């Protein structure tokens, strides 16, 4: 789970008792050596699923962290790639790893872009957004995309109640709720607050047309269902992959 170069138990405890922003500032130097960083397998499966829909123009990684999403935007986007996150520490690491991209400090719940991107992605971030805040995030992404633009993210199938993962994730979320009830500032990180049905409804309400495709490279559950699906949320309008602003 954690490498020897990852954060210590004490460092993780300090992070968990901080705000989300400050906690990730503290974790940033060692974040890529934790299991919280989106695995390359998920990123590569996303690229494979999107390749036939591209190429795209400009790309946006929402809640970019240390910049793992550039592994997706880089091969697919022919224009500029931008990452936005509210943790200065995470952005500092992203700038070191991907100096050719643009990095913006901002809150995903109040994105300041207006029809600037053709492809937007996010990885592992929805658990940091409360369900009541999700409509604002999706509305901001919709506004940031050009007509015909695509918002994409993977979402895992819920584990069966017979699985140990089901109880582990339930226990984690309950522990976080207790922590946030007793300690301030809150640290928002939940695994069971963004089921596909609820996410789809919020995307549709924000103006997206929503489909999903199975990420078969990531395997299937015992019941045959894919372990992961890729959510494809399309903003209405025509998308010219070769077009650039002003052309």
C-alpha positions as CSV (number, residue, x, y, z in Angstrom):
1,X,0.0,0.0,0.0
2,X,2.6,2.6,1.1
3,X,6.2,2.5,0.0
4,X,9.1,3.2,2.4
5,X,9.4,6.6,0.8
6,X,5.7,7.4,1.5
7,X,4.3,9.3,4.5
8,X,4.6,8.0,8.0
9,X,1.7,7.1,10.2
10,X,2.2,10.3,12.1
11,X,2.3,12.4,8.9
12,X,-1.0,10.8,7.8
13,X,-2.6,11.5,11.2
14,X,-1.6,15.1,11.0
15,X,-3.0,15.3,7.5
16,X,-6.3,13.7,8.5
17,X,-6.7,16.3,11.3
18,X,-6.2,19.2,8.9
19,X,-8.5,20.8,6.3
20,X,-8.6,19.2,2.9
21,X,-6.4,22.0,1.4
22,X,-3.8,22.1,4.2
23,X,-3.8,18.3,4.4
24,X,-2.9,17.9,0.8
25,X,-0.3,20.7,1.1
26,X,1.4,18.5,3.7
27,X,1.0,15.3,1.8
28,X,2.1,16.7,-1.6
29,X,5.8,15.9,-1.5
30,X,5.1,12.2,-0.9
31,X,1.6,11.9,-2.6
32,X,2.8,10.0,-5.6
33,X,4.2,7.3,-3.3
34,X,0.8,6.6,-1.7
35,X,-2.2,4.5,-2.9
36,X,-4.2,7.7,-3.1
37,X,-2.6,8.6,-6.4
38,X,-4.6,7.2,-9.4
39,X,-2.9,4.1,-10.7
40,X,-1.4,4.3,-14.2
41,X,-3.5,1.4,-15.3
42,X,-6.7,3.4,-14.8
43,X,-5.1,6.4,-16.6
44,X,-3.9,4.3,-19.5
45,X,-7.3,2.5,-19.8
46,X,-8.9,6.0,-20.0
47,X,-6.6,7.0,-22.9
48,X,-7.4,3.7,-24.8
49,X,-11.2,4.3,-24.4
50,X,-10.9,8.0,-25.6
51,X,-8.5,7.6,-28.4
52,X,-11.1,7.0,-31.1
53,X,-13.0,10.1,-30.0
54,X,-10.0,12.4,-30.4
55,X,-7.8,14.1,-31.0
56,X,-9.0,17.0,-28.8
57,X,-7.9,20.6,-28.7
58,X,-7.2,22.0,-25.2
59,X,-7.4,19.9,-22.1
60,X,-8.4,20.6,-18.4
61,X,-7.6,18.4,-15.4
62,X,-10.0,19.3,-12.6
63,X,-8.6,18.7,-9.1
64,X,-5.4,17.8,-10.7
65,X,-3.3,17.1,-7.6
66,X,0.3,16.3,-8.6
67,X,-0.6,16.1,-12.3
68,X,-1.3,12.4,-12.9
69,X,-4.1,13.3,-15.4
70,X,-1.5,14.7,-17.8
71,X,-0.8,11.1,-18.6
72,X,-4.3,11.2,-20.2
73,X,-4.4,14.7,-21.6
74,X,-0.9,14.6,-23.1
75,X,-1.5,11.9,-25.7
76,X,-5.0,13.1,-26.5
77,X,-4.9,16.9,-26.7
78,X,-3.1,18.9,-29.4
79,X,-3.5,22.2,-27.7
80,X,-2.6,23.5,-24.2
81,X,-3.2,21.4,-21.1
82,X,-4.2,23.0,-17.8
83,X,-4.5,21.6,-14.3
84,X,-6.5,23.3,-11.5
85,X,-6.4,22.5,-7.8
86,X,-6.7,24.4,-4.6
87,X,-3.7,22.9,-2.9
88,X,-0.6,25.0,-3.5
89,X,1.6,22.1,-2.4
90,X,0.1,19.7,-5.0
91,X,0.4,22.3,-7.7
92,X,4.1,22.8,-6.8
93,X,4.7,19.1,-7.4
94,X,2.7,19.1,-10.6
95,X,4.8,22.0,-12.0
96,X,8.0,20.1,-11.3
97,X,6.7,16.9,-13.0
98,X,5.0,18.6,-16.0
99,X,6.7,22.0,-16.7
100,X,5.0,22.2,-20.1
101,X,1.5,22.4,-18.8
102,X,-0.3,25.3,-17.2
103,X,-1.2,25.2,-13.5
104,X,-3.9,27.3,-11.9
105,X,-4.8,27.5,-8.2
106,X,-8.6,27.5,-7.8
107,X,-11.6,25.9,-6.2
108,X,-13.3,23.2,-8.4
109,X,-16.6,24.4,-6.9
110,X,-16.1,27.8,-8.5
111,X,-14.2,27.3,-11.8
112,X,-13.4,30.6,-13.5
113,X,-13.1,29.3,-17.1
114,X,-15.5,30.1,-19.9
115,X,-15.6,27.9,-23.0
116,X,-11.8,27.3,-23.1
117,X,-11.4,23.5,-23.3
118,X,-12.5,20.6,-25.4
119,X,-11.7,17.8,-23.0
120,X,-12.0,17.9,-19.2
121,X,-11.0,15.0,-16.9
122,X,-10.9,14.4,-13.2
123,X,-9.5,11.4,-11.3
124,X,-10.1,10.4,-7.7
125,X,-11.6,13.8,-6.7
126,X,-15.3,13.3,-6.4
127,X,-15.0,11.8,-2.9
128,X,-13.7,15.2,-1.8
129,X,-16.9,16.9,-3.0
130,X,-20.0,16.7,-0.9
131,X,-23.1,15.6,-2.8
132,X,-24.6,19.1,-2.2
133,X,-21.5,20.7,-3.8
134,X,-21.4,18.4,-6.8
135,X,-23.9,20.4,-9.0
136,X,-21.6,23.5,-8.7
137,X,-18.6,21.5,-9.8
138,X,-20.4,20.0,-12.8
139,X,-21.9,23.4,-13.7
140,X,-18.4,24.9,-13.7
141,X,-17.0,22.2,-15.9
142,X,-19.9,22.6,-18.3
143,X,-19.2,26.3,-18.5
144,X,-15.4,25.7,-19.0
145,X,-16.0,23.4,-22.0
146,X,-16.5,24.6,-25.6
147,X,-19.7,23.4,-27.4
148,X,-19.3,19.7,-28.0
149,X,-16.7,19.4,-25.3
150,X,-16.4,16.2,-23.2
151,X,-16.1,15.7,-19.5
152,X,-14.6,12.3,-18.6
153,X,-13.9,10.4,-15.4
154,X,-13.7,6.7,-14.4
155,X,-16.1,5.4,-11.7
156,X,-15.7,2.0,-10.0
157,X,-18.5,-0.5,-9.6
158,X,-19.7,-0.7,-6.0
159,X,-18.3,-3.7,-4.1
160,X,-20.7,-6.5,-3.1
161,X,-21.7,-6.7,0.6
162,X,-20.1,-10.1,0.6
163,X,-16.7,-8.4,-0.2
164,X,-14.3,-7.2,2.5
165,X,-13.9,-4.0,0.5
166,X,-17.6,-3.2,1.0
167,X,-17.2,-3.2,4.8
168,X,-13.8,-1.5,4.7
169,X,-15.1,1.4,2.6
170,X,-18.3,1.6,4.8
171,X,-16.1,1.7,7.9
172,X,-13.8,4.4,6.5
173,X,-16.8,6.6,5.6
174,X,-18.3,6.2,9.0
175,X,-15.0,7.0,10.7
176,X,-14.7,10.2,8.6
177,X,-18.3,11.2,9.5
178,X,-17.4,10.8,13.2
179,X,-14.2,12.7,12.7
180,X,-15.9,15.6,11.0
181,X,-18.6,15.7,13.6
182,X,-16.1,16.0,16.4
183,X,-13.2,17.9,14.8
184,X,-12.8,21.2,12.9
185,X,-11.9,21.9,10.2
186,X,-13.6,19.1,8.4
187,X,-11.6,16.8,6.0
188,X,-14.0,15.7,3.2
189,X,-13.0,12.3,1.8
190,X,-15.6,9.7,1.3
191,X,-15.8,6.6,-0.9
192,X,-19.6,6.0,-0.9
193,X,-21.0,9.5,-1.8
194,X,-20.8,9.4,-5.6
195,X,-22.8,6.4,-7.0
196,X,-23.2,6.4,-10.7
197,X,-26.9,7.0,-10.6
198,X,-26.6,10.2,-8.5
199,X,-23.6,11.4,-10.5
200,X,-25.5,10.9,-13.8
201,X,-28.5,12.9,-12.5
202,X,-26.3,15.8,-11.5
203,X,-24.5,15.8,-14.8
204,X,-27.8,15.8,-16.7
205,X,-29.0,18.7,-14.5
206,X,-25.9,20.6,-15.4
207,X,-26.7,20.3,-19.1
208,X,-24.6,17.2,-20.2
209,X,-25.7,14.3,-22.3
210,X,-24.3,11.2,-20.4
211,X,-23.1,7.8,-21.6
212,X,-20.7,5.3,-20.1
213,X,-18.3,2.7,-21.6
214,X,-16.8,-0.2,-19.7
215,X,-13.1,-0.1,-19.1
216,X,-12.6,-3.8,-19.9
217,X,-8.8,-3.5,-19.6
218,X,-9.4,-3.2,-15.9
219,X,-11.2,-6.5,-15.6
220,X,-14.6,-7.7,-14.5
221,X,-16.3,-8.6,-11.2
222,X,-17.4,-12.2,-10.4
223,X,-20.9,-11.4,-11.7
224,X,-19.4,-10.3,-15.1
225,X,-19.9,-6.6,-14.6
226,X,-16.9,-4.3,-15.4
227,X,-14.9,-3.2,-12.4
228,X,-14.8,0.3,-13.9
229,X,-16.8,2.4,-16.3
230,X,-15.8,5.6,-18.0
231,X,-18.4,8.4,-17.7
232,X,-18.6,10.4,-20.9
233,X,-20.5,13.7,-20.3
234,X,-20.9,15.7,-23.5
235,X,-21.8,19.4,-23.7
236,X,-24.2,20.1,-26.6
237,X,-22.8,21.5,-29.8
238,X,-20.5,20.5,-32.6
239,X,-16.9,19.7,-31.7
240,X,-14.2,20.2,-34.4
241,X,-11.2,18.3,-33.2
242,X,-8.8,20.4,-35.4
243,X,-10.2,23.8,-34.5
244,X,-8.4,26.3,-32.3
245,X,-9.8,29.5,-30.8
246,X,-10.1,32.2,-33.5
247,X,-9.8,29.7,-36.4
